[in-house]
Amino acid sequence: MSAVHSDQLLAEVAALPQLPGVYRYFDAEGGVLYVGKARNLKKRVSSYFQKNHGGTRIGHMISKIARMETTVVRSEAEALLLENNLIKALNPKYNILFRDDKSYPYLKIHGAPDKAGFEPDEGAPGSPSAAVFPRVAYYRGAVDRKHRYFGPYPSAWAVKESIQLLQKVFRLRTCEDTVFANRTRPCLLYQIKRCSAPCVGLVSAQDYQQDVRNAEAFLRGETQAVLEQLEARMLQHADKLEFEQAAELRNQMTALSKVLHQQSVDTGSDKDADVLAVQVQGGKACVNLAMVRGGRHLGDRPYFPSHIEDASVVQDFDDAQEAAPAQPIEVQVLEAFIAQHYIDVPVPPALITSVPVSRELVEALSEQSGVKITAVHHPREQRRLWLEMAEKNAALQLARLLAQEGSQQARTRALVDALQLEPDDLDAFRVECFDISHTAGEATQASCVVFHDHRMQNSEYRRYNIEGITPGDDYAAMRQVLTRRYARLAEAGRDSPDASPPLDAEAAEGSEAVEAVPDEAAPTPAGGGKRAKKPSSRGGAPRLPDLVLVDGGRGQVSMAREVFAELGLDLSVIVGVEKGEGRRVGLEELVFADGREKVWLGKDSAALMLVAQIRDEAHRFAITGMRARRAKVRVGGSRLEEIPGIGARKRARLLQRFGGIRGVASAGVDDIAAVEGIGRELAEEIYRALH
């Protein structure tokens, strides 16, 4: 093997010290091949170059090594931490790699009432200060000492569920400070007993802050102490014949008891733990991370590593050099996850794992975090239930991943075969599907969704506002959307066969986010504006899709045929999805524009499953856009935007200052004029427009 490596590299290997450290291998292009750690750098690295490994995977990697870097460290624990920091930073090809797709969310309680110097300021009656009454909110980002943070949570849903619990039991406010400062009467949350209405002085600062302290204790898992404290306060009020206050505390205890009964709560000494379960199958792996905070199971999140097979071969080679038994792939995956994941995320004092992990790894985590960490492989009682739940979820997530990767390509192939198409590249097979949606002719919208690379491409979806037709005329709506979608392409094709026009030139004008695309026919404002992403085409210019689906039978297909005939486009790509008898799913038939007989693919057909998936997505996209447009027309949601001189920034300032459109409408001219950027003249115009 040494014959394929430079003398300089071999000399560097020979000069390595017999100390613990981390080594990195690079290929000729500078790409990182592998990052490893060693108790003895010289012994470990030399083992890679001492013999010919042939055509094995490890031999294939070693043959690519052109350069090496090493770092000497003081201990094995330090080597382990540095190794995984470098793995996350360098993304080597032969290491198991986990990617963090996003940061974790937290539950945030604003302010710090327990800090010295923060005393409630009663202020004038009816004019409470927002700072005295902390709000609870969802938060994602860097934490600071000005506020209190609980978590992290595995998902936004888990945070919002916890906020709802705090509203039910402790009735803490969630409104923004600007809304709080401008309230004159309790909001709906007070009416449904989800807030104590501190904004209008219906709860004292002392009582509210006691609720905040109880909420924090609940989040820390001190539920028994909270119940005892509530009971003591209730009895005190009862002794003083203050039965209304006692009843409020009784209701609070009842709500808290119900929450504890409904949720899996660990009443033992360990309140915070992470439950880690791993599953490996078919060359893929899944680590399911479930979080327990304050004794409450907050939910879980799956992680899917890459480079499993190649990394496992190299890891087995390393273990052999250390004369250590080869680790099962499940252990390798889980240890890689633990080492990489907790670099950036706080580690709880207890890890509950489905397979045993090394003592050295746990000690390194403890050293890094400054917290004594224990790893439990055979848990009991409640912990065992949590681990079984995590193992089941890991298996389900992995099965879903394998099914998706296998079935999507099979569905594309099945559709191509069923329609007797012959695309040059199956991965580039492109389908566009159209649907029309309206309510008795009101707010008619057409949708176009795009499928290629074996999946829906939502960044290429488009909506079209349909105007100038008889309300409820779906055929005219289909004519309009198809003409607008393909007219420019057809025109450019006639002018020059080599032209590369946008597939939908109109869609490139004035488009915004996928779920809020305005009328594509609207001209771009002077001076620029947002430009939509043009539909992609693998390796070439935009082109006519391989298949154009329309949601409808012979009538819609006939209309599409007329449009394509007028534009001089290929009729054979048009296929209508006609609903079957009783509109039952699985009985749909395909109607062709080029005269072929209708085809029923069969309710268990993979091709029909793909057609139905694309058709249903077009319907969903059309109906959500139609509802949004209809609601905007009916409720006047754009009243501020319609006032001359009011742009996005001024509108945002007004809504933030007054807490919504109703607050702006109830404000006087002087109050409106006091907002930054709003002069007296514009304030008078706003007041007139809203009255």
C-alpha positions as CSV (number, residue, x, y, z in Angstrom):
1,M,0.0,0.0,0.0
2,S,2.9,2.4,0.7
3,A,3.8,2.4,-3.0
4,V,0.8,4.6,-3.8
5,H,1.7,7.2,-1.1
6,S,4.3,10.0,-1.3
7,D,7.5,9.7,0.7
8,Q,6.6,12.9,2.5
9,L,3.4,11.4,3.8
10,L,5.1,8.2,4.9
11,A,7.8,10.2,6.7
12,E,5.1,12.2,8.5
13,V,3.6,8.9,9.7
14,A,7.0,7.6,10.9
15,A,7.6,10.8,12.9
16,L,4.3,10.7,14.8
17,P,4.5,10.7,18.6
18,Q,3.2,7.9,20.8
19,L,0.6,10.2,22.4
20,P,-3.2,10.4,22.3
21,G,-4.6,12.6,19.6
22,V,-6.8,13.1,16.6
23,Y,-5.9,12.5,12.9
24,R,-7.5,13.7,9.6
25,Y,-7.0,12.2,6.2
26,F,-7.4,14.3,3.0
27,D,-7.7,13.3,-0.6
28,A,-5.8,14.9,-3.6
29,E,-8.6,17.5,-4.0
30,G,-8.4,18.5,-0.3
31,G,-11.6,16.7,0.6
32,V,-11.8,15.2,4.1
33,L,-11.9,11.4,4.0
34,Y,-11.9,10.4,7.7
35,V,-11.4,11.9,11.2
36,G,-10.3,9.5,13.9
37,K,-8.9,9.4,17.5
38,A,-6.2,7.3,19.0
39,R,-4.6,6.5,22.3
40,N,-1.3,6.2,20.5
41,L,-1.2,8.2,17.3
42,K,1.9,6.5,15.9
43,K,0.6,3.0,16.4
44,R,-2.9,3.7,15.1
45,V,-2.0,5.8,12.0
46,S,0.9,3.5,11.0
47,S,-1.5,0.5,10.9
48,Y,-3.2,2.0,7.9
49,F,0.0,2.0,5.8
50,Q,1.6,-1.3,6.9
51,K,0.0,-3.7,4.5
52,N,-2.0,-3.8,1.2
53,H,-5.7,-3.9,2.0
54,G,-6.6,-4.9,-1.6
55,G,-10.0,-3.9,-3.1
56,T,-11.8,-3.7,0.3
57,R,-13.7,-0.6,1.3
58,I,-10.9,0.3,3.8
59,G,-8.4,-0.2,1.1
60,H,-10.3,2.0,-1.2
61,M,-10.3,4.8,1.3
62,I,-6.6,4.4,2.1
63,S,-5.6,4.5,-1.5
64,K,-7.2,8.0,-1.7
65,I,-5.1,9.5,1.2
66,A,-2.8,12.2,-0.1
67,R,-2.3,14.3,3.0
68,M,-2.7,14.0,6.8
69,E,-3.1,16.3,9.8
70,T,-2.8,15.4,13.4
71,T,-3.5,17.1,16.8
72,V,-2.0,15.9,20.0
73,V,-4.3,16.1,23.1
74,R,-3.9,15.5,26.8
75,S,-6.4,12.7,27.3
76,E,-8.7,10.3,25.5
77,A,-11.7,12.3,26.6
78,E,-10.3,15.4,25.0
79,A,-9.5,13.4,21.9
80,L,-13.1,12.2,21.7
81,L,-14.6,15.7,22.0
82,L,-12.2,17.1,19.4
83,E,-12.9,14.2,17.0
84,N,-16.6,14.9,17.0
85,N,-16.2,18.6,16.8
86,L,-14.1,18.1,13.6
87,I,-16.6,15.5,12.2
88,K,-19.4,18.1,12.5
89,A,-17.3,20.8,11.0
90,L,-15.5,18.9,8.2
91,N,-18.2,16.4,7.1
92,P,-15.8,13.6,6.3
93,K,-16.9,10.9,3.8
94,Y,-16.0,7.9,6.0
95,N,-17.5,8.9,9.4
96,I,-21.0,8.5,10.6
97,L,-22.5,12.0,10.3
98,F,-25.5,13.5,11.9
99,R,-26.9,16.8,10.7
100,D,-28.8,19.2,12.9
101,D,-31.5,20.6,10.6
102,K,-32.6,23.3,13.1
103,S,-32.1,24.5,16.6
104,Y,-34.3,23.5,19.5
105,P,-37.2,25.7,20.8
106,Y,-37.6,26.8,24.4
107,L,-40.4,28.0,26.6
108,K,-39.6,31.5,27.7
109,I,-40.9,33.4,30.7
110,H,-40.0,37.1,30.2
111,G,-38.4,39.1,33.0
112,A,-36.7,38.0,36.2
113,P,-39.0,38.7,39.2
114,D,-37.0,36.6,41.5
115,K,-33.9,38.7,41.1
116,A,-33.0,41.3,43.7
117,G,-34.2,44.7,42.9
118,F,-37.3,43.6,41.0
119,E,-40.2,44.6,43.2
120,P,-43.8,44.9,42.0
121,D,-44.9,48.5,41.3
122,E,-48.6,48.7,41.9
123,G,-48.8,51.9,39.9
124,A,-52.1,53.6,39.3
125,P,-55.3,51.4,39.4
126,G,-56.2,50.1,36.0
127,S,-52.7,51.0,34.6
128,P,-50.6,47.9,35.3
129,S,-47.0,47.7,34.0
130,A,-46.2,44.9,31.6
131,A,-42.9,44.3,33.3
132,V,-44.6,43.4,36.6
133,F,-46.6,40.7,34.9
134,P,-44.3,38.4,33.0
135,R,-45.6,36.7,29.9
136,V,-44.9,33.1,28.7
137,A,-43.9,32.6,25.1
138,Y,-42.4,30.3,22.5
139,Y,-38.8,31.0,21.8
140,R,-36.0,29.8,19.4
141,G,-32.5,31.2,19.5
142,A,-29.7,32.2,21.9
143,V,-30.6,32.4,25.6
144,D,-29.6,35.2,28.0
145,R,-29.9,36.0,31.7
146,K,-32.6,38.6,31.3
147,H,-35.3,36.0,31.1
148,R,-36.0,32.4,32.1
149,Y,-35.9,29.5,29.6
150,F,-37.2,26.0,30.0
151,G,-36.2,23.2,27.6
152,P,-35.0,22.6,25.1
153,Y,-38.1,20.9,23.6
154,P,-38.1,18.5,20.7
155,S,-40.6,20.4,18.7
156,A,-42.6,23.6,18.5
157,W,-45.7,21.6,19.2
158,A,-44.3,20.5,22.5
159,V,-43.6,24.1,23.6
160,K,-47.1,25.3,22.6
161,E,-48.7,22.4,24.4
162,S,-46.8,23.3,27.6
163,I,-47.9,27.0,27.2
164,Q,-51.5,25.8,26.9
165,L,-51.0,23.8,30.2
166,L,-49.6,26.9,31.9
167,Q,-52.6,28.9,30.7
168,K,-55.1,26.3,32.0
169,V,-53.5,25.8,35.4
170,F,-51.8,29.1,36.2
171,R,-53.6,31.5,33.8
172,L,-50.4,33.3,32.7
173,R,-50.6,35.9,29.9
174,T,-49.3,35.3,26.4
175,C,-50.0,38.6,24.8
176,E,-47.3,41.0,23.5
177,D,-46.4,43.9,25.7
178,T,-47.9,46.4,23.2
179,V,-51.2,44.6,23.3
180,F,-51.1,44.4,27.1
181,A,-50.4,48.1,27.4
182,N,-53.4,49.1,25.3
183,R,-56.1,46.8,26.6
184,T,-59.1,48.5,28.2
185,R,-61.2,45.3,28.9
186,P,-60.4,41.6,29.3
187,C,-59.9,39.6,26.2
188,L,-61.4,36.2,25.2
189,L,-58.7,34.3,27.1
190,Y,-60.0,35.7,30.3
191,Q,-63.5,34.7,29.5
192,I,-62.5,31.1,28.9
193,K,-60.4,31.0,32.0
194,R,-57.0,30.9,30.3
195,C,-55.7,34.2,31.6
196,S,-56.2,36.2,34.9
197,A,-56.4,39.5,33.0
198,P,-53.5,41.4,34.6
199,C,-53.8,43.9,31.7
200,V,-56.9,45.5,33.4
201,G,-55.9,44.9,37.0
202,L,-58.1,41.9,37.8
203,V,-55.2,40.2,39.6
204,S,-52.7,41.7,42.0
205,A,-49.0,41.7,41.2
206,Q,-48.2,39.6,44.2
207,D,-50.8,36.9,43.3
208,Y,-49.7,36.9,39.6
209,Q,-46.0,36.5,40.6
210,Q,-46.9,33.6,42.9
211,D,-48.6,32.0,39.9
212,V,-45.4,32.6,37.9
213,R,-43.3,30.9,40.6
214,N,-45.6,28.0,40.7
215,A,-45.5,27.6,36.9
216,E,-41.7,27.6,37.1
217,A,-41.7,24.9,39.8
218,F,-44.1,22.8,37.7
219,L,-41.8,23.1,34.7
220,R,-38.9,21.9,36.9
221,G,-40.9,18.9,38.0
222,E,-41.7,20.1,41.5
223,T,-45.3,19.2,41.2
224,Q,-45.9,17.9,44.7
225,A,-44.5,21.0,46.2
226,V,-46.7,23.1,44.0
227,L,-49.8,21.2,45.1
228,E,-48.9,21.5,48.8
229,Q,-48.3,25.2,48.5
230,L,-51.7,25.7,46.7
231,E,-53.4,23.6,49.3
232,A,-51.9,25.7,52.1
233,R,-53.0,29.0,50.5
234,M,-56.5,27.6,49.9
235,L,-56.9,26.7,53.6
236,Q,-55.6,30.1,54.6
237,H,-58.3,31.8,52.5
238,A,-60.9,29.5,53.8
239,D,-60.0,30.3,57.5
240,K,-60.4,34.0,56.7
241,L,-63.8,33.2,55.1
242,E,-62.4,34.3,51.7
243,F,-64.3,31.6,49.9
244,E,-64.0,33.1,46.4
245,Q,-60.2,33.1,46.5
246,A,-60.2,29.6,48.1
247,A,-62.4,28.4,45.2
248,E,-60.0,29.8,42.6
249,L,-57.1,27.9,44.3
250,R,-59.2,24.7,44.5
251,N,-59.9,25.0,40.7
252,Q,-56.2,25.5,40.1
253,M,-55.3,22.3,42.1
254,T,-58.0,20.4,40.2
255,A,-56.6,21.5,36.8
256,L,-53.0,20.6,37.9
257,S,-54.0,17.2,39.1
258,K,-55.8,16.5,35.9
259,V,-52.7,17.4,33.9
260,L,-50.5,15.1,36.0
261,H,-53.0,12.3,35.6
262,Q,-53.2,12.7,31.8
263,Q,-49.4,12.8,31.3
264,S,-46.6,10.3,32.0
265,V,-44.9,11.9,34.9
266,D,-41.9,10.5,36.7
267,T,-42.1,11.2,40.4
268,G,-38.6,9.9,41.2
269,S,-35.5,11.8,41.9
270,D,-34.4,12.2,38.2
271,K,-36.6,14.9,36.6
272,D,-34.5,15.5,33.4
273,A,-33.5,12.7,31.0
274,D,-33.0,12.0,27.3
275,V,-34.2,8.6,26.0
276,L,-32.2,7.4,23.0
277,A,-33.2,4.4,20.9
278,V,-31.5,3.3,17.7
279,Q,-32.6,1.1,14.8
280,V,-30.6,-0.1,11.8
281,Q,-32.0,-1.7,8.7
282,G,-31.3,-1.8,5.0
283,G,-28.2,0.3,5.2
284,K,-30.1,3.1,6.9
285,A,-30.3,4.0,10.6
286,C,-32.5,6.1,12.8
287,V,-31.8,7.5,16.3
288,N,-35.0,8.5,18.1
289,L,-34.5,11.1,20.8
290,A,-37.2,11.5,23.4
291,M,-37.0,14.3,25.9
292,V,-38.1,14.2,29.5
293,R,-38.0,17.5,31.4
294,G,-39.4,18.1,34.8
295,G,-40.6,14.5,34.9
296,R,-42.8,15.1,31.8
297,H,-42.4,13.4,28.5
298,L,-42.2,16.2,26.0
299,G,-42.1,14.2,22.7
300,D,-39.4,13.0,20.4
301,R,-37.5,13.7,17.2
302,P,-35.9,11.2,14.7
303,Y,-32.4,11.6,13.3
304,F,-31.0,9.8,10.3
305,P,-27.2,9.6,9.9
306,S,-25.3,9.3,6.6
307,H,-22.2,7.3,5.6
308,I,-23.4,4.3,7.7
309,E,-21.8,1.4,5.7
310,D,-18.4,2.9,4.8
311,A,-18.0,4.4,8.3
312,S,-18.8,1.0,9.9
313,V,-16.0,-0.7,8.0
314,V,-13.4,1.9,9.0
315,Q,-14.6,1.8,12.6
316,D,-14.3,-2.0,12.7
317,F,-10.7,-1.6,11.4
318,D,-9.9,0.9,14.1
319,D,-11.3,-1.4,16.8
320,A,-9.1,-4.3,15.4
321,Q,-6.0,-2.2,15.8
322,E,-6.8,-1.5,19.4
323,A,-7.4,-5.3,19.9
324,A,-10.9,-4.4,21.0
325,P,-14.0,-6.4,20.1
326,A,-15.9,-5.0,17.1
327,Q,-18.8,-2.9,18.1
328,P,-22.3,-3.7,16.7
329,I,-23.4,-1.1,14.2
330,E,-26.2,0.1,16.5
331,V,-23.6,1.0,19.2
332,Q,-21.4,2.8,16.7
333,V,-24.4,4.9,15.4
334,L,-25.7,5.7,18.9
335,E,-22.2,6.7,20.2
336,A,-21.7,8.9,17.2
337,F,-25.0,10.6,17.8
338,I,-24.3,11.2,21.5
339,A,-20.8,12.6,20.8
340,Q,-21.9,14.9,18.0
341,H,-25.4,16.0,19.3
342,Y,-24.4,17.2,22.7
343,I,-21.6,19.5,21.4
344,D,-24.2,22.2,20.9
345,V,-27.1,21.0,23.0
346,P,-27.3,21.0,26.9
347,V,-27.0,17.4,28.1
348,P,-29.3,16.2,30.9
349,P,-27.9,14.3,33.9
350,A,-29.5,11.0,32.8
351,L,-29.3,9.2,29.4
352,I,-31.5,6.2,28.9
353,T,-30.2,4.2,25.9
354,S,-31.4,1.1,24.0
355,V,-27.8,-0.2,23.6
356,P,-24.9,0.2,26.0
357,V,-22.5,3.1,25.3
358,S,-18.9,3.4,26.4
359,R,-17.9,4.6,29.8
360,E,-15.3,6.9,28.3
361,L,-17.9,8.7,26.2
362,V,-20.1,9.4,29.2
363,E,-17.1,10.6,31.2
364,A,-16.1,12.9,28.4
365,L,-19.6,14.4,28.3
366,S,-19.5,14.9,32.1
367,E,-16.1,16.6,31.8
368,Q,-17.4,18.9,29.0
369,S,-20.7,19.9,30.6
370,G,-19.5,20.0,34.2
371,V,-22.5,17.9,35.2
372,K,-22.3,14.3,36.5
373,I,-24.0,12.2,33.7
374,T,-25.1,8.7,34.0
375,A,-26.1,6.3,31.1
376,V,-28.7,3.6,31.9
377,H,-29.1,0.7,29.5
378,H,-31.6,-1.5,31.4
379,P,-34.1,1.0,33.0
380,R,-37.0,0.0,35.1
381,E,-40.6,1.1,35.7
382,Q,-41.5,4.4,34.0
383,R,-38.1,4.8,32.3
384,R,-38.6,1.4,30.8
385,L,-41.9,2.5,29.3
386,W,-40.3,5.6,27.9
387,L,-37.5,3.5,26.3
388,E,-40.0,1.1,24.7
389,M,-41.9,4.0,23.3
390,A,-38.7,5.5,21.8
391,E,-37.7,2.1,20.3
392,K,-41.1,1.7,18.7
393,N,-41.0,5.2,17.2
394,A,-37.4,4.6,15.9
395,A,-38.6,1.5,14.1
396,L,-41.6,3.3,12.6
397,Q,-39.6,6.3,11.4
398,L,-37.0,4.0,9.8
399,A,-39.6,1.9,8.1
400,R,-41.2,5.1,6.8
401,L,-37.9,6.3,5.4
402,L,-37.2,3.1,3.6
403,A,-40.7,2.9,2.2
404,Q,-40.6,6.5,0.9
405,E,-37.2,6.0,-0.8
406,G,-38.3,2.8,-2.4
407,S,-41.9,3.5,-3.2
408,Q,-41.5,6.9,-4.8
409,Q,-39.2,5.7,-7.6
410,A,-41.3,2.6,-8.1
411,R,-44.4,4.8,-8.4
412,T,-42.7,7.0,-11.0
413,R,-41.7,4.0,-13.0
414,A,-45.2,2.5,-12.7
415,L,-46.8,5.7,-14.1
416,V,-44.3,5.9,-17.0
417,D,-45.0,2.3,-17.9
418,A,-48.8,2.6,-17.5
419,L,-48.9,5.6,-19.9
420,Q,-46.3,4.0,-22.2
421,L,-44.0,7.0,-22.0
422,E,-40.3,6.9,-22.6
423,P,-38.5,9.7,-20.8
424,D,-34.8,10.2,-21.4
425,D,-34.2,10.4,-17.6
426,L,-36.7,8.9,-15.1
427,D,-35.4,11.3,-12.4
428,A,-36.2,14.3,-14.6
429,F,-39.7,13.0,-15.4
430,R,-41.8,16.1,-14.8
431,V,-45.6,16.4,-14.1
432,E,-47.6,19.5,-13.8
433,C,-51.2,19.3,-12.4
434,F,-53.9,22.0,-12.5
435,D,-57.1,22.4,-10.4
436,I,-59.8,25.1,-10.1
437,S,-61.3,26.2,-6.8
438,H,-64.0,28.7,-5.9
439,T,-67.1,29.1,-3.7
440,A,-70.2,29.5,-5.9
441,G,-68.0,31.5,-8.4
442,E,-66.5,33.7,-5.7
443,A,-62.7,34.2,-5.4
444,T,-61.9,31.7,-8.3
445,Q,-58.3,30.5,-8.2
446,A,-56.3,28.0,-10.2
447,S,-53.4,26.0,-8.9
448,C,-50.4,24.4,-10.6
449,V,-48.3,21.9,-8.6
450,V,-45.1,20.4,-9.9
451,F,-43.6,16.9,-9.5
452,H,-40.1,15.8,-10.6
453,D,-37.1,14.0,-9.1
454,H,-39.7,11.6,-7.6
455,R,-41.2,14.2,-5.2
456,M,-43.4,17.2,-5.1
457,Q,-41.5,20.5,-5.7
458,N,-43.4,23.0,-3.6
459,S,-41.0,25.8,-4.4
460,E,-42.3,25.7,-8.0
461,Y,-46.0,25.7,-7.1
462,R,-48.0,28.6,-8.6
463,R,-51.5,30.1,-8.0
464,Y,-53.5,32.1,-10.6
465,N,-56.3,34.5,-9.8
466,I,-58.9,34.0,-12.4
467,E,-60.7,37.1,-13.6
468,G,-63.0,38.1,-16.5
469,I,-65.0,34.9,-16.7
470,T,-68.6,34.0,-15.8
471,P,-68.6,33.1,-12.1
472,G,-68.5,29.3,-11.7
473,D,-67.3,28.5,-15.2
474,D,-64.6,26.0,-14.5
475,Y,-63.9,25.4,-18.2
476,A,-63.2,29.0,-18.9
477,A,-61.0,29.1,-15.8
478,M,-59.0,26.1,-17.0
479,R,-58.6,27.7,-20.4
480,Q,-57.3,30.9,-18.8
481,V,-54.7,29.2,-16.6
482,L,-53.4,26.9,-19.3
483,T,-53.0,29.8,-21.7
484,R,-51.2,31.9,-19.2
485,R,-49.0,29.0,-18.2
486,Y,-47.8,27.8,-21.6
487,A,-48.4,30.7,-24.1
488,R,-44.9,32.2,-23.7
489,L,-43.3,28.8,-24.0
490,A,-45.2,28.0,-27.2
491,E,-44.4,31.5,-28.7
492,A,-40.7,31.2,-28.0
493,G,-40.6,27.7,-29.5
494,R,-42.1,29.0,-32.7
495,D,-39.6,31.8,-32.9
496,S,-36.6,29.7,-32.2
497,P,-36.3,26.0,-31.4
498,D,-33.2,26.7,-29.4
499,A,-34.8,29.5,-27.3
500,S,-34.8,29.1,-23.5
501,P,-37.8,31.1,-22.2
502,P,-39.2,30.8,-18.7
503,L,-41.7,28.0,-18.6
504,D,-44.2,30.4,-17.1
505,A,-43.1,34.0,-17.8
506,E,-46.1,35.4,-16.1
507,A,-45.4,33.4,-12.9
508,A,-42.0,35.2,-12.7
509,E,-43.7,38.5,-12.0
510,G,-44.8,39.5,-8.6
511,S,-44.7,36.0,-7.0
512,E,-44.1,35.6,-3.3
513,A,-44.0,32.6,-0.9
514,V,-45.4,29.4,-2.1
515,E,-48.5,29.5,0.1
516,A,-49.3,33.1,-0.7
517,V,-48.7,33.6,-4.4
518,P,-50.6,36.6,-5.8
519,D,-52.0,37.0,-9.3
520,E,-49.0,36.2,-11.5
521,A,-50.4,38.5,-14.2
522,A,-49.8,41.6,-12.0
523,P,-46.9,43.7,-13.3
524,T,-43.7,44.0,-11.3
525,P,-43.5,47.3,-9.4
526,A,-41.2,49.9,-10.8
527,G,-37.8,49.6,-9.3
528,G,-37.9,45.8,-8.9
529,G,-39.7,43.4,-6.7
530,K,-39.6,39.8,-5.7
531,R,-38.8,37.4,-8.5
532,A,-40.1,33.9,-8.4
533,K,-37.9,30.9,-8.9
534,K,-38.1,29.7,-12.4
535,P,-39.0,26.0,-12.8
536,S,-35.9,23.9,-13.2
537,S,-35.1,21.4,-15.8
538,R,-32.2,19.0,-15.3
539,G,-29.3,19.9,-17.4
540,G,-31.0,22.2,-19.8
541,A,-33.5,24.9,-20.6
542,P,-37.1,24.9,-19.3
543,R,-39.4,22.7,-21.4
544,L,-42.9,21.4,-21.7
545,P,-43.7,18.9,-18.9
546,D,-43.7,15.2,-19.8
547,L,-47.3,15.0,-18.4
548,V,-49.9,17.7,-17.8
549,L,-52.7,16.5,-15.4
550,V,-56.0,18.3,-15.2
551,D,-58.5,17.5,-12.4
552,G,-61.6,16.6,-14.4
553,G,-63.1,14.4,-17.0
554,R,-63.8,14.8,-20.7
555,G,-65.0,18.4,-20.5
556,Q,-61.8,19.7,-18.9
557,V,-59.6,17.6,-21.1
558,S,-61.4,19.0,-24.2
559,M,-60.7,22.5,-23.0
560,A,-57.1,21.7,-22.4
561,R,-56.9,20.1,-25.9
562,E,-58.2,23.3,-27.5
563,V,-55.6,25.4,-25.7
564,F,-52.8,23.1,-26.7
565,A,-54.0,22.9,-30.3
566,E,-54.1,26.7,-30.5
567,L,-50.6,27.0,-29.0
568,G,-49.2,24.2,-31.3
569,L,-48.2,22.0,-28.3
570,D,-48.1,18.2,-28.1
571,L,-51.6,16.9,-27.2
572,S,-50.4,13.6,-26.0
573,V,-49.1,15.0,-22.7
574,I,-52.6,16.0,-21.5
575,V,-54.3,13.5,-19.2
576,G,-57.5,14.2,-17.2
577,V,-58.2,12.5,-13.9
578,E,-61.9,11.6,-14.0
579,K,-63.6,10.7,-10.7
580,G,-65.2,7.2,-10.6
581,E,-68.7,6.1,-9.7
582,G,-69.8,7.8,-6.5
583,R,-66.5,9.8,-6.5
584,R,-64.9,6.9,-4.6
585,V,-61.1,6.9,-4.2
586,G,-59.4,4.2,-6.3
587,L,-62.0,4.3,-9.1
588,E,-60.6,7.2,-11.0
589,E,-60.0,6.9,-14.7
590,L,-57.5,8.6,-16.9
591,V,-58.9,10.5,-20.0
592,F,-56.5,11.3,-22.8
593,A,-56.6,14.4,-25.1
594,D,-55.1,12.6,-28.1
595,G,-58.1,10.2,-28.6
596,R,-56.9,7.2,-26.7
597,E,-59.5,5.2,-24.8
598,K,-60.0,5.8,-21.1
599,V,-57.8,3.8,-18.8
600,W,-58.6,2.5,-15.3
601,L,-55.3,1.6,-13.6
602,G,-56.8,-0.4,-10.7
603,K,-57.3,0.8,-7.1
604,D,-54.0,-0.9,-6.0
605,S,-52.0,0.5,-8.8
606,A,-48.8,2.3,-7.8
607,A,-49.3,4.6,-10.9
608,L,-52.8,5.6,-9.7
609,M,-51.4,6.2,-6.2
610,L,-48.9,8.7,-7.7
611,V,-51.6,10.4,-9.8
612,A,-53.9,10.7,-6.8
613,Q,-51.1,12.1,-4.7
614,I,-50.4,14.8,-7.3
615,R,-54.1,15.5,-7.9
616,D,-54.8,15.8,-4.2
617,E,-51.9,18.2,-3.7
618,A,-53.2,20.4,-6.5
619,H,-56.6,20.4,-4.9
620,R,-55.2,21.3,-1.5
621,F,-53.1,24.1,-2.9
622,A,-56.0,25.6,-4.8
623,I,-58.6,25.4,-2.0
624,T,-56.3,27.0,0.6
625,G,-55.5,29.9,-1.7
626,M,-59.1,30.4,-2.6
627,R,-60.1,30.5,1.1
628,A,-57.4,33.0,1.9
629,R,-58.5,35.2,-1.0
630,R,-62.1,34.9,-0.1
631,A,-61.5,35.8,3.6
632,K,-59.4,38.8,2.6
633,V,-62.3,40.1,0.5
634,R,-65.0,39.4,3.1
635,V,-63.4,40.6,6.3
636,G,-61.4,43.5,4.8
637,G,-58.1,42.3,6.2
638,S,-56.2,44.7,3.9
639,R,-57.9,47.9,5.0
640,L,-54.7,49.5,6.1
641,E,-52.8,48.5,3.0
642,E,-55.5,50.1,0.8
643,I,-54.9,53.5,2.4
644,P,-52.5,55.6,0.2
645,G,-49.2,56.2,1.9
646,I,-49.3,53.1,4.1
647,G,-46.7,50.5,3.3
648,A,-45.6,47.4,5.0
649,R,-43.4,49.1,7.6
650,K,-46.0,51.7,8.7
651,R,-48.7,49.1,8.7
652,A,-46.6,46.9,11.0
653,R,-45.9,49.9,13.4
654,L,-49.5,50.7,13.6
655,L,-50.6,47.2,14.3
656,Q,-47.8,46.7,16.9
657,R,-48.6,49.9,18.7
658,F,-52.4,49.4,19.0
659,G,-52.5,45.6,19.1
660,G,-54.5,45.1,15.9
661,I,-56.8,46.7,13.3
662,R,-59.5,47.3,15.9
663,G,-57.1,49.1,18.2
664,V,-56.1,51.4,15.3
665,A,-59.7,52.0,14.5
666,S,-60.5,53.0,18.1
667,A,-57.5,55.3,18.4
668,G,-57.8,59.1,17.9
669,V,-56.0,61.2,15.4
670,D,-53.4,62.4,17.9
671,D,-52.6,58.8,19.0
672,I,-52.1,57.7,15.5
673,A,-49.9,60.7,14.6
674,A,-47.7,59.8,17.6
675,V,-46.6,56.6,15.8
676,E,-43.1,56.8,14.2
677,G,-43.4,57.7,10.5
678,I,-47.1,58.8,10.7
679,G,-47.6,62.5,10.3
680,R,-50.7,64.5,11.2
681,E,-52.0,64.6,7.7
682,L,-51.6,60.8,7.2
683,A,-53.1,60.2,10.6
684,E,-56.3,62.1,9.6
685,E,-56.4,60.1,6.4
686,I,-56.2,56.8,8.3
687,Y,-58.9,57.9,10.7
688,R,-61.2,58.8,7.9
689,A,-60.6,55.5,6.1
690,L,-61.3,53.5,9.2
691,H,-64.5,55.4,10.1
